[in-house]
Amino acid sequence: MDIQKKLLLTIFAVLFHFLLYSQYVFLEDYHAPSGMAIGIKLTTFGPGAEISAALTPKFALRAGVAFFTYRYTEDINTGDAIARNARTNLGAASLGMDWMFVRFLHVSAGVIYNFSQINFDVVPTIPNAQNNGSVAYRIKPHQYGPYFTLGFGRSISKKRIVSFGFDVGFTYQGRSFVDYEVTGTISEKKLSKWNFNVTSNTKFYKVYPIVSLMFAFRIF
């Protein structure tokens, strides 16, 4: 086993034991009959916030939102085209249910409103009379989709103020929609080739991973 694998296993083991320990030191007895909590979280959709409400000792309702924007300023040469001005907006609002099936483990399922979007411009590598413009592309997933996660920890503490949670799962976002706008002159042959390349690549991203680390604070 190489050093990288050992390091990853060590990090996972430390995180797992920390989350288990937090349930006994900071949190609560297994059954939390009522209460609400607000939390901050760091997810694969970006940083965000969440609110949770206990419905029964084993079930809690959760709603949250996360958002992150990233710009890539370097040009990407793909042969006969150059992609530039890439902008990625990651964001989602979620509504779901937690089921605490054991003391420190829960499964969550619900629906996500995905407002993520990728924008970039494509220009010819060598402009000429037939190709002397640009194409602005916009890629968006399906707005609504189901999600499923498995998590450690709780979103609502019974006797303490602070609780912790770590979730791993996925959301199904389907095949993304591709929209474009041509500025200037681009030949039909080149435009068809670019459109095919962009739409072909989107078919591999029907499932988006969810990883979330949350710190919640009980409000009552």
PyMOL commands that set and color helices and strands:
alter all, ss='L'
color gray80, all
select helices_A, chain A and resi 3-25+188-202
alter helices_A, ss='H'
color red, helices_A
select strands_A, chain A and resi 36-43+46-54+59-72+76-77+81-100+105-114+117-124+134-140+144-153+162-172+177-183+207-218
alter strands_A, ss='S'
color yellow, strands_A
deselect
rebuild
show_as cartoon
